[in-house]
């Protein structure tokens, strides 16, 4: 079950799993690519965090992994907070139904 946090900018961050390993991150990324046909535009991988950017319904989102915080999705605050938040929630609900 995922839960939502608010960023300082007022955006929603959907925490998909706060206690998981990198294997689950890759499984979630594969599910997004396969079922929602997202393409990861930018992948930043370092020793403790992964940030993979993707576009969903014209909104730029980030699939994030932290070894201390698990997997989450948040938007790049670019335009409309409401549209960005709706896109995050929609992707999170999709993943929830896929049993992540």
Secondary structure, 3 states (H helix, E strand, C coil): CCEEEECCCCCEEEEEECCCCHHHHHHHHHHHHHHCCCCEEEEEECCCEEEEEEEECCEEEEEEEECCCEEEEEECCCCCHHHHHHHHHHHHHHHHHCCC
